[in-house]
Amino acid sequence: MADRHDRLRLQLTEIEQALRLLDLWSESKPDQRELASTQPFCIDTLSLDQWLQWILIPRMKELLDTGLPLPGNCNIHAIAEESFKDLRQDCSHLLVLLKQFDETLMLPH
């Protein structure tokens, strides 16, 4: 399990780095209403890059730090392919990282 957790921590760092390199990392935090969406991926209030930065990465780090159960499947890659397809930046590396993250989450505990 430690290997899986270590791999997930590294993947979260790599996802953050990729977002920064693509200039998809923001210094401005969305307001509480936007962060409180109950829709999957906060699709009604946040862009996917915002959701990754302000929801997924902090929550996953919290789960890893506290030892709480991790989700078994997020399927982030599929929504990322759709969400990032019209960006002018080349998001292929970020998509690879998100696919690897999904695969790691699905590994047996």
C-alpha positions in Angstrom: 0.0 0.0 0.0 2.9 2.4 0.7 4.1 2.0 -2.8 0.7 2.9 -4.2 0.5 5.9 -1.9 4.0 7.0 -2.8 3.1 6.6 -6.5 -0.1 8.7 -6.1 1.8 11.4 -4.2 4.4 11.6 -7.0 1.7 11.6 -9.7 -0.1 14.5 -7.9 3.1 16.5 -8.0 3.6 15.7 -11.7 0.0 16.7 -12.5 0.6 20.0 -10.7 3.8 20.6 -12.5 2.1 19.9 -15.9 -0.7 22.3 -15.1 1.9 25.0 -14.2 3.9 24.4 -17.4 0.7 24.7 -19.4 -0.2 27.9 -17.6 -3.3 26.3 -16.2 -2.4 26.9 -12.6 -4.1 29.9 -11.0 -3.1 32.0 -8.0 -6.8 33.1 -7.5 -8.9 30.6 -5.6 -12.5 30.2 -6.8 -15.2 31.4 -4.4 -16.8 29.0 -1.9 -20.0 28.6 -3.9 -18.0 27.4 -6.9 -16.0 25.0 -4.8 -19.2 23.6 -3.1 -20.7 22.3 -6.3 -22.3 18.8 -6.0 -21.9 18.0 -9.7 -19.1 15.5 -10.7 -15.9 17.4 -11.3 -17.8 20.6 -10.3 -18.6 20.7 -14.0 -21.2 23.4 -13.5 -18.9 25.9 -11.7 -15.2 25.1 -12.4 -13.1 24.3 -15.4 -11.4 21.0 -15.2 -8.0 22.6 -14.5 -9.5 24.5 -11.6 -11.1 21.3 -10.3 -7.7 19.5 -10.5 -6.0 22.3 -8.6 -8.5 23.3 -6.0 -10.4 20.0 -5.4 -8.6 16.9 -6.6 -5.1 17.6 -5.6 -5.8 18.9 -2.1 -8.4 16.2 -1.3 -6.2 13.4 -2.5 -3.3 14.7 -0.5 -5.5 14.9 2.6 -6.7 11.3 2.0 -3.1 10.1 1.6 -2.0 12.1 4.8 -4.8 10.8 7.0 -5.0 7.2 5.7 -8.6 7.5 4.8 -9.9 5.3 2.0 -9.0 6.3 -1.5 -11.5 6.3 -4.3 -11.3 3.2 -6.5 -11.9 5.0 -9.7 -12.2 8.6 -10.8 -12.0 8.3 -14.6 -10.4 11.7 -14.8 -8.7 10.9 -18.1 -11.9 10.6 -20.0 -13.3 14.0 -19.0 -9.8 15.6 -19.4 -9.6 14.4 -23.0 -12.9 16.2 -23.7 -12.2 19.3 -21.6 -8.7 20.0 -22.9 -9.3 19.1 -26.6 -9.8 22.7 -27.7 -6.9 24.3 -25.7 -4.2 25.7 -27.9 -1.6 24.2 -25.5 -0.4 20.6 -26.1 -2.0 18.8 -23.2 -0.8 15.3 -24.2 1.6 14.9 -21.3 -1.0 16.0 -18.8 -3.4 13.5 -20.3 -0.8 10.7 -19.9 -0.3 11.7 -16.3 -4.1 11.7 -15.6 -4.5 8.3 -17.2 -1.6 6.9 -15.1 -3.3 8.4 -12.0 -6.6 6.7 -12.8 -4.8 3.4 -13.3 -3.0 3.7 -10.0 -6.2 4.4 -8.2 -7.6 1.2 -9.6 -4.8 -0.9 -8.3 -5.7 -3.4 -5.5 -5.2 -1.9 -2.1 
